[in-house]
Amino acid sequence: MKGLVMGHIYFVRHGQTVWNAANKICGATDIELTELGHAQAIEAAGKILDEGIQADEILYSPLIRAAETARHISEITGIPRRAEQRLIEQNFGKYESTPRNGEEFFLAKQQFMNRFEGGESMLQVAQRIYNLLDEIRAESDHKTYMLVAHNGIARVLNSYFYEMTNEEFAAFGVKNCAVVRYDFV
């Protein structure tokens, strides 16, 4: 039955971090939320309640910025949470702590096969995220997940659901604590 929705997931990007505020790439570096980041997570949880968004479980990246965002959402909504290693942000290697809008980094994000020096390739990240999404999809007819993770993960997740050019992929982003729904079809 083509077009029949098989289930869905929600994605929430973590709140603002100290390095987000300083325009630096966080990557796999474990960076804390700012006060604003905590407030954004609490606000997102309120939005989830107000809009009647329901999920059976929150899966979150164990990096502190996503873990704290998931904690706030879980405590306010009552949705249970557990860490999911595969949701850790991409290791951007030599680019971590460098400017987010650096031209060299922007171009490097379009080279899917190449590992960032000291880090992971886009394809390595895509493999772990696509595998996770395939597992979630297999049980999506009876369980809805909310994933709390990072902008690099959002990019890969979006590419699972939508066709994107390399340029669109490299430029894609989700605002801190935005709640995005994706439907399995």
MDAnalysis code that builds the backbone (N, CA, C; Angstrom):
import MDAnalysis as mda
import numpy as np

u = mda.Universe.empty(555, n_residues=185, atom_resindex=np.repeat(np.arange(185), 3), trajectory=True)
u.add_TopologyAttr("name", ["N", "CA", "C"] * 185)
u.add_TopologyAttr("resid", np.arange(1, 186))
u.add_TopologyAttr("resname", ["MET", "LYS", "GLY", "LEU", "VAL", "MET", "GLY", "HIS", "ILE", "TYR", "PHE", "VAL", "ARG", "HIS", "GLY", "GLN", "THR", "VAL", "TRP", "ASN", "ALA", "ALA", "ASN", "LYS", "ILE", "CYS", "GLY", "ALA", "THR", "ASP", "ILE", "GLU", "LEU", "THR", "GLU", "LEU", "GLY", "HIS", "ALA", "GLN", "ALA", "ILE", "GLU", "ALA", "ALA", "GLY", "LYS", "ILE", "LEU", "ASP", "GLU", "GLY", "ILE", "GLN", "ALA", "ASP", "GLU", "ILE", "LEU", "TYR", "SER", "PRO", "LEU", "ILE", "ARG", "ALA", "ALA", "GLU", "THR", "ALA", "ARG", "HIS", "ILE", "SER", "GLU", "ILE", "THR", "GLY", "ILE", "PRO", "ARG", "ARG", "ALA", "GLU", "GLN", "ARG", "LEU", "ILE", "GLU", "GLN", "ASN", "PHE", "GLY", "LYS", "TYR", "GLU", "SER", "THR", "PRO", "ARG", "ASN", "GLY", "GLU", "GLU", "PHE", "PHE", "LEU", "ALA", "LYS", "GLN", "GLN", "PHE", "MET", "ASN", "ARG", "PHE", "GLU", "GLY", "GLY", "GLU", "SER", "MET", "LEU", "GLN", "VAL", "ALA", "GLN", "ARG", "ILE", "TYR", "ASN", "LEU", "LEU", "ASP", "GLU", "ILE", "ARG", "ALA", "GLU", "SER", "ASP", "HIS", "LYS", "THR", "TYR", "MET", "LEU", "VAL", "ALA", "HIS", "ASN", "GLY", "ILE", "ALA", "ARG", "VAL", "LEU", "ASN", "SER", "TYR", "PHE", "TYR", "GLU", "MET", "THR", "ASN", "GLU", "GLU", "PHE", "ALA", "ALA", "PHE", "GLY", "VAL", "LYS", "ASN", "CYS", "ALA", "VAL", "VAL", "ARG", "TYR", "ASP", "PHE", "VAL"])
u.atoms.positions = np.array([
    [0.845, -1.180, 0.000],
    [0.000, 0.000, 0.000],
    [0.885, 1.236, 0.000],
    [1.148, 1.737, -1.168],
    [2.042, 2.880, -1.314],
    [1.439, 4.124, -0.667],
    [2.303, 4.886, 0.048],
    [1.858, 6.115, 0.672],
    [1.343, 5.937, 2.091],
    [1.142, 4.711, 2.526],
    [0.671, 4.452, 3.881],
    [1.792, 4.743, 4.868],
    [1.498, 5.565, 5.856],
    [2.507, 5.895, 6.858],
    [2.663, 4.712, 7.798],
    [3.898, 4.256, 7.945],
    [4.185, 3.073, 8.761],
    [4.508, 3.443, 10.206],
    [4.727, 4.675, 10.482],
    [5.133, 5.130, 11.804],
    [5.963, 6.382, 11.642],
    [6.449, 6.898, 12.752],
    [7.227, 8.130, 12.680],
    [8.179, 8.220, 13.872],
    [9.094, 9.155, 13.752],
    [10.006, 9.488, 14.848],
    [10.027, 11.003, 14.988],
    [10.540, 11.450, 16.121],
    [10.793, 12.869, 16.333],
    [12.289, 13.030, 16.558],
    [12.800, 14.140, 16.061],
    [14.195, 14.478, 16.305],
    [14.242, 15.821, 17.019],
    [15.052, 15.905, 18.066],
    [15.281, 17.155, 18.780],
    [16.787, 17.377, 18.861],
    [17.214, 18.531, 18.386],
    [18.624, 18.889, 18.552],
    [18.803, 19.448, 19.961],
    [19.930, 19.168, 20.565],
    [20.231, 19.661, 21.915],
    [20.165, 21.183, 21.993],
    [20.111, 21.698, 23.206],
    [20.123, 23.139, 23.438],
    [21.489, 23.743, 23.151],
    [21.529, 25.064, 23.192],
    [22.767, 25.797, 22.905],
    [23.888, 25.390, 23.867],
    [25.080, 25.230, 23.306],
    [26.260, 24.907, 24.113],
    [27.170, 26.128, 24.207],
    [28.142, 26.014, 25.085],
    [29.154, 27.055, 25.234],
    [29.841, 27.291, 23.887],
    [30.170, 26.212, 23.167],
    [30.852, 26.368, 21.877],
    [29.896, 26.825, 20.780],
    [28.602, 26.450, 20.831],
    [27.649, 27.012, 19.858],
    [27.666, 28.526, 19.977],
    [27.608, 29.014, 21.210],
    [27.586, 30.463, 21.461],
    [28.861, 31.129, 20.954],
    [29.966, 30.410, 20.969],
    [31.248, 30.943, 20.501],
    [31.505, 30.624, 19.021],
    [30.489, 30.055, 18.320],
    [30.596, 29.698, 16.903],
    [31.703, 28.669, 16.638],
    [31.857, 27.712, 17.561],
    [32.869, 26.668, 17.394],
    [32.194, 25.318, 17.151],
    [32.865, 24.464, 16.401],
    [32.386, 23.111, 16.136],
    [32.596, 22.261, 17.388],
    [31.521, 21.652, 17.858],
    [31.611, 20.776, 19.042],
    [32.033, 19.369, 18.658],
    [31.365, 18.779, 17.677],
    [31.665, 17.412, 17.279],
    [31.550, 16.446, 18.435],
    [32.504, 15.539, 18.550],
    [32.493, 14.520, 19.601],
    [33.053, 15.046, 20.924],
    [33.503, 16.317, 20.942],
    [33.977, 16.920, 22.177],
    [32.772, 17.133, 23.089],
    [32.894, 16.766, 24.349],
    [31.768, 16.814, 25.283],
    [31.649, 18.210, 25.887],
    [30.773, 19.026, 25.329],
    [30.624, 20.435, 25.697],
    [29.276, 20.650, 26.394],
    [29.314, 21.405, 27.491],
    [28.123, 21.684, 28.314],
    [27.135, 22.628, 27.629],
    [25.883, 22.546, 28.068],
    [24.867, 23.516, 27.681],
    [25.125, 24.846, 28.394],
    [24.705, 25.921, 27.753],
    [24.678, 27.227, 28.410],
    [23.383, 27.315, 29.222],
    [23.228, 28.383, 29.983],
    [21.953, 28.602, 30.674],
    [20.821, 28.680, 29.664],
    [21.072, 29.353, 28.538],
    [20.072, 29.431, 27.473],
    [19.757, 28.032, 26.956],
    [20.773, 27.187, 26.805],
    [20.568, 25.815, 26.333],
    [19.637, 25.027, 27.237],
    [19.815, 25.172, 28.550],
    [18.903, 24.509, 29.496],
    [17.488, 25.062, 29.340],
    [17.364, 26.393, 29.214],
    [16.050, 27.023, 29.039],
    [15.392, 26.553, 27.739],
    [16.181, 26.408, 26.672],
    [15.640, 25.930, 25.392],
    [15.088, 24.511, 25.534],
    [15.797, 23.663, 26.275],
    [15.351, 22.281, 26.470],
    [14.037, 22.247, 27.252],
    [13.943, 23.072, 28.270],
    [12.719, 23.147, 29.068],
    [11.571, 23.679, 28.212],
    [11.856, 24.679, 27.391],
    [10.843, 25.234, 26.485],
    [10.391, 24.178, 25.464],
    [11.340, 23.415, 24.928],
    [10.995, 22.361, 23.961],
    [10.087, 21.322, 24.611],
    [10.368, 20.974, 25.862],
    [9.532, 20.004, 26.571],
    [8.113, 20.542, 26.720],
    [7.984, 21.826, 27.020],
    [6.660, 22.442, 27.111],
    [5.929, 22.398, 25.786],
    [6.660, 22.643, 24.704],
    [6.077, 22.588, 23.361],
    [5.595, 21.168, 23.053],
    [6.392, 20.183, 23.425],
    [6.024, 18.777, 23.200],
    [4.712, 18.467, 23.925],
    [4.594, 18.920, 25.161],
    [3.349, 18.719, 25.914],
    [2.194, 19.476, 25.287],
    [2.402, 20.772, 24.989],
    [1.340, 21.616, 24.435],
    [0.808, 21.089, 23.112],
    [1.693, 20.540, 22.286],
    [1.287, 20.053, 20.969],
    [0.817, 18.597, 21.007],
    [0.825, 17.993, 22.175],
    [0.354, 16.613, 22.299],
    [1.252, 15.599, 21.615],
    [2.528, 15.946, 21.462],
    [3.483, 15.025, 20.834],
    [3.742, 13.890, 21.811],
    [3.590, 12.668, 21.318],
    [3.780, 11.507, 22.176],
    [4.855, 10.596, 21.610],
    [5.631, 10.048, 22.511],
    [6.656, 9.073, 22.140],
    [6.738, 8.049, 23.260],
    [7.147, 6.840, 22.905],
    [7.287, 5.780, 23.894],
    [8.605, 5.880, 24.647],
    [9.630, 6.399, 23.944],
    [10.948, 6.444, 24.559],
    [11.805, 7.507, 23.879],
    [12.653, 8.132, 24.678],
    [13.656, 9.058, 24.161],
    [14.977, 8.298, 24.082],
    [15.581, 8.307, 22.903],
    [16.944, 7.788, 22.730],
    [17.830, 9.019, 22.565],
    [18.920, 9.072, 23.318],
    [19.737, 10.277, 23.258],
    [21.221, 9.947, 23.177],
    [21.941, 10.881, 22.578],
    [23.396, 10.816, 22.551],
    [23.896, 10.965, 23.978],
    [24.885, 10.149, 24.386],
    [25.406, 10.273, 25.741],
    [26.288, 11.500, 25.984],
    [26.573, 12.288, 24.955],
    [27.317, 13.529, 25.184],
    [26.455, 14.444, 26.049],
    [27.078, 15.151, 26.988],
    [26.377, 15.894, 28.043],
    [25.322, 16.854, 27.503],
    [25.583, 17.504, 26.374],
    [24.619, 18.488, 25.859],
    [23.313, 17.828, 25.432],
    [23.390, 16.646, 24.844],
    [22.177, 15.922, 24.450],
    [21.565, 15.216, 25.652],
    [22.410, 14.673, 26.528],
    [21.913, 13.973, 27.717],
    [21.119, 14.920, 28.610],
    [21.618, 16.146, 28.788],
    [20.913, 17.129, 29.619],
    [19.616, 17.587, 28.954],
    [19.648, 17.769, 27.643],
    [18.429, 18.141, 26.919],
    [17.393, 17.036, 27.067],
    [17.807, 15.788, 26.884],
    [16.886, 14.648, 27.029],
    [16.356, 14.551, 28.463],
    [17.215, 14.836, 29.443],
    [16.781, 14.781, 30.845],
    [15.658, 15.779, 31.097],
    [15.851, 17.012, 30.637],
    [14.806, 18.026, 30.815],
    [13.496, 17.579, 30.155],
    [13.587, 17.105, 28.923],
    [12.382, 16.683, 28.199],
    [11.710, 15.516, 28.921],
    [12.490, 14.551, 29.343],
    [11.949, 13.383, 30.034],
    [11.285, 13.765, 31.349],
    [11.951, 14.603, 32.133],
    [11.396, 14.991, 33.433],
    [10.086, 15.754, 33.290],
    [9.969, 16.564, 32.258],
    [8.768, 17.383, 32.076],
    [7.641, 16.600, 31.402],
    [7.983, 15.743, 30.440],
    [6.949, 15.023, 29.681],
    [6.629, 13.648, 30.257],
    [7.540, 13.098, 31.052],
    [7.343, 11.751, 31.574],
    [7.747, 10.648, 30.609],
    [8.318, 11.013, 29.462],
    [8.778, 10.013, 28.497],
    [10.085, 9.420, 29.005],
    [10.163, 8.093, 29.157],
    [11.422, 7.493, 29.632],
    [12.545, 7.702, 28.616],
    [13.783, 7.681, 29.113],
    [14.927, 7.936, 28.234],
    [16.034, 6.914, 28.471],
    [16.826, 6.711, 27.411],
    [18.036, 5.898, 27.545],
    [19.060, 6.350, 26.518],
    [20.307, 6.220, 26.904],
    [21.412, 6.614, 26.025],
    [21.527, 5.641, 24.862],
    [21.884, 6.172, 23.708],
    [22.115, 5.385, 22.499],
    [23.437, 5.852, 21.894],
    [24.463, 5.008, 22.021],
    [25.826, 5.344, 21.579],
    [25.897, 5.807, 20.129],
    [25.076, 5.223, 19.266],
    [25.156, 5.554, 17.842],
    [24.734, 6.992, 17.547],
    [24.096, 7.664, 18.511],
    [23.662, 9.048, 18.301],
    [24.727, 10.076, 18.658],
    [25.906, 9.627, 19.103],
    [26.996, 10.571, 19.379],
    [27.306, 11.346, 18.100],
    [27.603, 12.626, 18.286],
    [27.919, 13.476, 17.142],
    [29.147, 12.957, 16.409],
    [29.201, 13.278, 15.131],
    [30.353, 12.911, 14.312],
    [31.620, 13.487, 14.924],
    [32.685, 12.705, 14.870],
    [33.997, 13.190, 15.285],
    [34.585, 13.952, 14.097],
    [34.646, 15.269, 14.239],
    [35.134, 16.122, 13.161],
    [36.647, 16.301, 13.198],
    [37.327, 15.528, 14.026],
    [38.785, 15.531, 14.050],
    [39.381, 16.910, 14.227],
    [40.260, 17.289, 13.316],
    [41.001, 18.546, 13.442],
    [40.108, 19.781, 13.410],
    [38.849, 19.625, 12.997],
    [37.958, 20.778, 12.915],
    [37.245, 21.089, 14.237],
    [37.300, 20.175, 15.198],
    [36.628, 20.433, 16.464],
    [37.261, 21.645, 17.131],
    [36.443, 22.517, 17.630],
    [36.788, 23.790, 18.284],
    [37.153, 24.894, 17.285],
    [37.075, 24.604, 15.983],
    [37.336, 25.638, 14.972],
    [36.013, 26.317, 14.604],
    [36.055, 27.455, 13.893],
    [34.811, 28.157, 13.535],
    [33.855, 27.280, 12.721],
    [32.576, 27.315, 13.110],
    [31.541, 26.513, 12.436],
    [31.359, 26.921, 10.979],
    [31.595, 28.177, 10.677],
    [31.372, 28.669, 9.320],
    [32.662, 28.748, 8.507],
    [33.682, 27.996, 8.920],
    [34.937, 27.990, 8.178],
    [34.764, 27.381, 6.795],
    [35.353, 28.015, 5.794],
    [35.202, 27.557, 4.410],
    [35.796, 26.164, 4.209],
    [36.949, 25.902, 4.807],
    [37.588, 24.591, 4.662],
    [36.687, 23.489, 5.234],
    [36.075, 23.751, 6.390],
    [35.160, 22.780, 7.005],
    [33.938, 22.570, 6.127],
    [33.371, 23.640, 5.590],
    [32.197, 23.530, 4.723],
    [32.493, 22.631, 3.526],
    [33.649, 22.799, 2.919],
    [34.034, 21.970, 1.768],
    [34.316, 20.533, 2.204],
    [34.939, 20.363, 3.352],
    [35.256, 19.017, 3.845],
    [33.980, 18.210, 4.097],
    [32.890, 18.879, 4.510],
    [31.624, 18.186, 4.772],
    [31.027, 17.578, 3.507],
    [31.492, 18.021, 2.345],
    [30.977, 17.487, 1.080],
    [31.766, 16.283, 0.592],
    [32.807, 15.909, 1.311],
    [33.656, 14.774, 0.937],
    [33.291, 13.581, 1.818],
    [32.261, 12.856, 1.415],
    [31.687, 11.816, 2.270],
    [32.629, 10.664, 2.564],
    [33.499, 10.355, 1.623],
    [34.391, 9.202, 1.778],
    [35.563, 9.489, 2.709],
    [35.971, 10.749, 2.785],
    [37.178, 11.101, 3.520],
    [36.905, 11.251, 5.010],
    [37.770, 10.615, 5.795],
    [37.701, 10.831, 7.238],
    [38.250, 12.223, 7.524],
    [37.564, 12.921, 8.422],
    [38.154, 14.173, 8.900],
    [39.434, 13.768, 9.615],
    [40.516, 14.498, 9.396],
    [41.794, 14.151, 10.007],
    [41.599, 13.970, 11.515],
    [41.837, 12.738, 11.991],
    [41.632, 12.424, 13.400],
    [40.186, 12.122, 13.755],
    [39.307, 12.015, 12.760],
    [37.887, 11.805, 13.027],
    [37.246, 10.756, 12.142],
    [35.957, 10.931, 11.904],
    [35.159, 9.978, 11.121],
    [34.775, 10.576, 9.771],
    [34.473, 9.699, 8.821],
    [33.919, 10.146, 7.544],
    [32.397, 10.249, 7.683],
    [31.793, 10.977, 6.761],
    [30.328, 11.077, 6.726],
    [29.713, 9.693, 6.523],
    [30.363, 8.866, 5.709],
    [29.813, 7.531, 5.450],
    [29.825, 6.665, 6.704],
    [30.836, 6.797, 7.541],
    [30.865, 6.035, 8.797],
    [29.703, 6.445, 9.699],
    [29.455, 7.746, 9.767],
    [28.344, 8.237, 10.578],
    [27.022, 7.775, 9.975],
    [26.901, 7.888, 8.653],
    [25.666, 7.466, 7.985],
    [25.392, 5.990, 8.247],
    [26.420, 5.153, 8.245],
    [26.199, 3.734, 8.492],
    [25.567, 3.506, 9.862],
    [26.118, 4.135, 10.903],
    [25.572, 3.882, 12.240],
    [24.178, 4.476, 12.400],
    [23.932, 5.647, 11.812],
    [22.606, 6.274, 11.935],
    [21.582, 5.529, 11.074],
    [21.943, 5.155, 9.852],
    [21.018, 4.410, 9.003],
    [20.679, 3.053, 9.630],
    [21.671, 2.388, 10.220],
    [21.399, 1.109, 10.895],
    [20.411, 1.308, 12.046],
    [20.613, 2.352, 12.838],
    [19.698, 2.654, 13.939],
    [18.294, 2.939, 13.402],
    [18.203, 3.748, 12.362],
    [16.894, 4.079, 11.794],
    [16.211, 2.856, 11.196],
    [16.976, 1.959, 10.587],
    [16.394, 0.709, 10.076],
    [15.797, -0.109, 11.222],
    [16.494, -0.168, 12.358],
    [15.974, -0.900, 13.521],
    [14.698, -0.243, 14.050],
    [14.716, 1.079, 14.138],
    [13.534, 1.805, 14.613],
    [12.374, 1.607, 13.653],
    [12.653, 1.689, 12.369],
    [11.607, 1.517, 11.353],
    [10.939, 0.146, 11.491],
    [11.730, -0.877, 11.799],
    [11.200, -2.236, 11.917],
    [10.180, -2.359, 13.052],
    [10.279, -1.491, 14.050],
    [9.314, -1.554, 15.150],
    [8.423, -0.316, 15.209],
    [8.425, 0.485, 14.132],
    [7.697, 1.761, 14.149],
    [6.182, 1.604, 14.118],
    [5.692, 0.400, 13.812],
    [4.237, 0.212, 13.819],
    [3.697, 0.082, 15.235],
    [4.588, -0.119, 16.210],
    [4.109, -0.246, 17.592],
    [4.923, 0.566, 18.614],
    [5.891, 1.350, 18.154],
    [6.675, 2.146, 19.091],
    [7.165, 3.421, 18.399],
    [7.042, 4.546, 19.096],
    [7.499, 5.836, 18.571],
    [8.650, 6.338, 19.432],
    [9.729, 6.712, 18.768],
    [10.915, 7.209, 19.462],
    [11.093, 8.704, 19.225],
    [11.710, 9.346, 20.202],
    [12.193, 10.714, 20.075],
    [13.710, 10.621, 20.198],
    [14.422, 11.096, 19.195],
    [15.876, 11.062, 19.203],
    [16.385, 12.453, 19.587],
    [17.241, 12.516, 20.577],
    [17.835, 13.789, 21.002],
    [19.329, 13.690, 20.712],
    [19.771, 14.521, 19.778],
    [21.159, 14.406, 19.338],
    [21.665, 15.745, 18.804],
    [22.431, 15.698, 17.741],
    [23.269, 16.801, 17.290],
    [22.962, 17.200, 15.856],
    [23.510, 18.336, 15.450],
    [23.248, 18.852, 14.106],
    [23.824, 17.945, 13.014],
    [25.008, 17.402, 13.233],
    [25.575, 16.470, 12.251],
    [24.717, 15.227, 12.107],
    [24.146, 14.770, 13.203],
    [23.248, 13.612, 13.173],
    [21.954, 13.999, 12.461],
    [21.476, 15.231, 12.688],
    [20.270, 15.718, 12.009],
    [20.452, 15.689, 10.495],
    [21.638, 16.072, 10.045],
    [21.959, 16.098, 8.615],
    [21.825, 14.688, 8.025],
    [22.424, 13.715, 8.706],
    [22.384, 12.330, 8.219],
    [20.956, 11.786, 8.296],
    [20.276, 12.062, 9.398],
    [18.908, 11.598, 9.577],
    [18.009, 12.155, 8.466],
    [18.148, 13.434, 8.168],
    [17.348, 14.039, 7.102],
    [17.623, 13.358, 5.761],
    [18.884, 12.982, 5.516],
    [19.233, 12.328, 4.245],
    [18.646, 10.922, 4.147],
    [18.308, 10.319, 5.278],
    [17.650, 9.001, 5.281],
    [16.226, 9.121, 4.728],
    [15.583, 10.246, 5.034],
    [14.189, 10.443, 4.649],
    [13.998, 11.215, 3.351],
    [14.970, 12.051, 2.971],
    [14.832, 12.925, 1.802],
    [16.078, 12.894, 0.946],
    [15.861, 12.991, -0.372],
    [16.984, 13.135, -1.295],
    [17.632, 14.498, -1.062],
    [18.957, 14.515, -1.041],
    [19.682, 15.771, -0.851],
    [20.924, 15.753, -1.733],
    [21.251, 16.901, -2.310],
    [22.520, 17.011, -3.022],
    [23.625, 17.126, -1.970],
    [24.863, 16.963, -2.389],
    [25.983, 17.133, -1.461],
    [25.966, 18.524, -0.841],
    [25.659, 19.529, -1.655],
    [25.629, 20.904, -1.168],
    [24.502, 21.097, -0.155],
    [23.314, 20.540, -0.438],
    [22.187, 20.631, 0.498],
    [22.527, 19.921, 1.808],
    [23.172, 18.771, 1.693],
    [23.568, 18.020, 2.885],
    [24.514, 18.848, 3.749],
    [25.532, 19.419, 3.126],
    [26.537, 20.185, 3.867],
    [25.927, 21.429, 4.518],
    [24.893, 22.005, 3.909],
    [24.296, 23.242, 4.417],
    [23.136, 22.992, 5.380],
    [22.639, 21.751, 5.451],
    [21.451, 21.463, 6.257],
    [21.734, 21.649, 7.746],
    [20.747, 22.171, 8.445],
    [20.881, 22.306, 9.885],
    [19.530, 22.392, 10.566],
    [19.523, 22.092, 11.855],
    [18.331, 22.171, 12.686],
    [18.669, 23.109, 13.843],
    [17.764, 24.014, 14.153],
    [17.997, 24.952, 15.258],
    [18.021, 24.216, 16.599],
    [18.722, 24.787, 17.561],
    [18.777, 24.195, 18.895],
    [17.369, 23.994, 19.437],
    [17.098, 22.776, 19.879],
    [15.837, 22.362, 20.508],
    [14.625, 22.413, 19.588],
    [14.836, 22.492, 18.283],
    [13.716, 22.344, 17.352],
    [13.239, 20.892, 17.445],
    [11.931, 20.702, 17.274],
    [11.335, 19.366, 17.276],
    [10.875, 19.098, 15.843],
    [11.450, 18.058, 15.218],
    [11.168, 17.742, 13.826],
    [10.585, 16.329, 13.753],
    [9.501, 16.187, 12.991],
    [8.881, 14.876, 12.811],
    [9.289, 14.310, 11.450],
    [9.603, 13.022, 11.442],
    [9.898, 12.296, 10.206],
    [8.975, 11.093, 10.138],
    [8.358, 10.892, 8.972],
    [7.433, 9.773, 8.775],
    [8.081, 8.671, 7.948],
    [7.950, 7.453, 8.428],
    [8.348, 6.290, 7.641],
    [7.210, 5.998, 6.681],
    [7.518, 5.853, 5.398],
    [6.463, 5.547, 4.419],
    [6.831, 4.313, 3.637],
])
